[in-house]
Amino acid sequence: MSQDESLLVSPSSSSSSLSPFNQRIQDYAAGSKAASTKRAYRADWVNFTRWCDQQGVAALPAAPATIAAYLTTQADTGKKASTLDRRLAAIAFAHRAAGHDSPTNSLLVASTGAGIRRQIGTAQVGKAPAITEDIRAMLEALPKNSKGMRDCALLLVGFAGAFRRSELVALNMEDVEFKAAGLVITVRRSKTDQEGEGMRKGLPFGKCEETCPVRALQAWLKTAKITTGAIFRGVDRHGRILDRLSDRGVARAVKEAAKAAGLDATRYSGHSLRAGLATAAAAAGVSERAIMAQTGHKSERMVRRYIRDGSLFRENAAGSVGL
């Protein structure tokens, strides 16, 4: 078990109320959450326990007044509402894992959190979606070498399949099937599918050869001579094909392509591909059901944000009044 997959609580913490988690809790923490969630929870839990140590109060179990005071301190130092929500989730998870009722459910904590949200707001400033025009610009700016071919496939498959970074880099050759109508990709496990039920996504042939995700992937696999194992791999400056690409590698590829295309690279991330497909599809009038089928969203609330953004000008009242 790696350090990120180990205890959410730091064993070296000096708080007298903290004791090392037993093996059952270690297994629970290691197996019940995605790796990225565990890393975030562990960092948030360490932040909370250090604050408790500084205040001389117990962190496990924590009193509702302790958590309310912690939230107030965090808000006063400029933390966003989304960060506070995640830290509350980490605190609740740690308490449940240790066999305690979560003090985050108390009226005091709930009312404190609600007051903070009213004051600082809950609007999130996310990364820009890479819509179709952005993808075209990025593709035109890619170098004509093996890395450029890999990034072409990465951008087009990531966009057309509305993949998360973790899903893209986890793809193996046995997960893809080339069909007469296009490409079928099996996602073995995802953020919202921790039990590994899997889902299949269809990527049709593009209308234009240079923006076709199916042809782009075929070209990359042929160039890299990939027949088994990881599909998306690192490429060094000499063009040598390396091991499986990391999720950070996806983000770098998107940012580099955005910068080369003359876009503001700071506004784009690996998530821009997934958000871009949902936004572009909404702008084209694609139904909510069809968008969710491609993105794999389980919640209408999340996908409706993209639909709302994509529909800002499609059915705009101000555009129909003769200005």
N, C-alpha and C positions, 0 to 999 in steps of 0.2 A: 504494500500500500504506500503510495507516494505521500509526501507531506501535505499536498493539497487535498488528498483524500482521507487524511487522518482526522483526528479530533477537531471539532469546531472550536473547542476551548483550548487555550494554550496551557499545557501541563505545568509550565514554569510560572504561571500567574501566582501572585503573592496573596490574593484574596483568600481569607480563611474559609469563605463559603464555597470555594471552588475545589473540587477534587477531580482527579483524572476520570474520564468516562471509562466504563467497563467495556469488555469486548463486544457485548451485545449492542451497545450504543455505537461503537466504532463501525460495526457491520451495517447497522441501520443508516448511519450517516454516509457511509461509502457507497451503499447500493441503492438508496432511495431517491437520489437527486442527480441531475446532470453534473458533469465535472465543472462546468462554468458556474453553475449555481452553488456548488460546494465551495469553490474558491471565493465567491462573493460572500457567502454566509460566514465562512471562516474569518475573512477580513473584517466583516461587520461585527462578529462576535468578539474578536480580539479588541476592536475599537471600544466596544461597550465595557468589557471587563477591565480594560486599562482605565477608563473613565471612573468605573466603580472603585478601583483601587485608589485612585487619586482622591476620591471623595470619602473613602473609608466606609463604604457601604457594600452590602452583599449583592453579588451579581446572580447567584444561583442558589436558591430561588430569589428573585428580585421582588421588591415591593412595588406595587403600582406607582407610588409616589416617586420611587427611584427612576422608573422608566419615564414618567412624565417630566421629571427634572432633566433627564438625559435628552429627551426630545427637544425641550426648550433650549438647552445649551447648543444642540446641533443646529437648530433653526437660527439661533442668534449668530452663529458663525457662518451662515450663508448656505447651508445644505439645502438641496432641492427637496420638494415633497416626495419625488420618486425615490430618492436616496433614503429618506426617513422611512418610507413604506418598506423598503427592502431590509433595512436594519431592524425594524419591528418584526418582520418575518423571520429573520435569523434568530432573534431573541426568543420568539415563540417556538421555533423549531428546537432550539437548544433545551428549552424547558420541557417540552414534550418528550424529547429523546431521553432526558434524565428522569422522567417519571413525575414531573411536576405539572400542575395546572398552569397555563400560560397567563401571567399577569397582564399581558397585552390586551386581554379581553375585558379588562375592567372599565367601568364607566369613566374613571378619572383619566386613564390613558386615551380612551376613545374621544372624550371631549377635548383633551389637550391637543390631540392630533387634528381634530376638526377645526379648532381655533387657529392652529398653525397654517393649515391649508387655506383657510379663508384669508389669512393675512398675506401669505407669500405666494398664493396661487398654485395651481397644479398643471398649468400648461407646460408641455415638454417641447424643448427645442431639439428635434431629431435631425438626423442626417438627411440630406436631400435624396429623393428618389431618383434613380437613373432611368428616365423615361426613354422611349424609343429614339428620340432625336439625340439624346445624350449618348446612348449606346452606339449609334451610327458614328458620331463624332469620335468616340473613343476607338472604335475599330479602325477608322481611317488613319488614326495617329499611331497605331501599333507598328513596331519594327517588322520587317520582312525576314524574320529568322525563327528559330525553333521556339524561343520564348514568346515571340509575337503570336505564333500559331497556338501555343498553349493558352495565352491570355485571350485570344479570340474565342476559342472553345469555352474557356472558363466564363467569360462575360456572357456569351450567347446562351449557354446551357444554364448558367445561374439565373439569368434574366427570364428566359422562356419557361423554366421550371419553377421559378419563384423559390429557389432553394435558400436555405440558411447556409451560412459558411460551413458549419459543422457537417451538414448533410453533403455538401459538395465534396469536401476533402475526404469523406468516408466512403465515397463511391469506388467500387471495384468493378473489374471487367464483367464479373458474373452478375452485376446489377443492371446491365444494359442489354437491350435487345433491339436490333435494327429490323424494322418492319417496312412493308411497302408504303405505308402511310407516314412513317417517321420513326421516332425513337421512343421506346418504352423504358423508363428507368424505375427501378424498385428502390425505395428508401427503406432500409432495414430498420432504422431507429432514428427518432428525432426528438427534439425538445419536448414536444407534446405527446410523444409516444414512447415513454420510458420502458414499457413492458415489451416493446419490440413487435407489435402487431404488424407493422410495415404498411406502406402504401405504394401504389403505382401511379406514375405520372406519364402522360403522353406529350411528347414534343413533336409537333408536325413539321414537315419540311417547310422552310421559309419560301416566300414568294421570290426573294432575291437571293442569288447564290452567295453573295458576300455577307449576307446577314442570316444565313440559314444555320441554326444550331446543330442540325443533324450532320450536314456536310462539314461544318467546322470541327465537330468532334471526330468524325472519320479521318479528316486530314491530320489532326493532332495525333491520333493513335497510330496512324501510318508513319508519320514523321518520327515519332518517339519509339516506334517498334514495340508498342505496348500490347501484349496479348493476354497477360494475367496480372492480377494484383491491382494496385492503386491506379486510378485513371489520371488524376491530376497530381503532377509531381513537380518538384523544384527543377529549375534549369540554371546552371551556373553561367558565368560570363563567357565561357568557352563553348557554350551550347550543349554541355554534357547533361544528360538526364539523371536526376538525383532521386532521392526517396520521396515518399508521399508529402505533398504540400501541406503546410499547417493552415489553420484557420486564419492566422495572422497574415499568411502569405496571400490569401484571397483578398484581404483588405488592402495589402500593399499593391496588388495587381490593379485593383479598382482605382486607387488613388493615383498610381503612376499613369494609368491610361487617361484619367480625368485631367491630370496636369498636362500631359502631352497634347491633349485635345484643346487646351486653352481654357478649361473649366477651373473653378476654384476647388482644388483637391481637398481642402479642409472640410468641405461640405459633403463629401462622399465617403462611404465606407463599404464594407462587404455587404451590409444590410441594404444598401442602395439598390442592388439588383432585385431583391425580393420585393422591396417597397415599390420599385419602379414598375414591375410587371403589374402589380395590383392597381397602381395609380393609372397607368396607361390603359389597362383593360377597362377600368371604370370610365375613363374619358371616352373610350370607344363604345360605351353603352353595353358592355358585357354584364350579365346578371351577377348579383351577389353570390348566388349558388355556384355559378361556374367559376368565379374568382376563388371562392373558398375551396372548391374541389382541386384547384391547381396549387394554391398556397398551402393547403393543409391546415388552415386555421380552424380551431375548434370553437372559437368565440366570435360571434357576429360583431361584438363591440370593437374588437381590434381591426377587423377587415373593413368595417364601416368608416373608420377614420381615413383609410386610403380611398374608399369610394367617394367620401365627401370631398376630399382634396381633388380627386380626378374629375369631379362633376362641377367644380366651381364655375366653369365657363360653358359647359355643355347645355345646361338649362338655367341660364342666368337671367333673372328678371330685368336687370338693367340693360341687357343686350336686346331686349324686345320692345323697348319704348321709344325707339326712333332717335336716339342721341347721335 
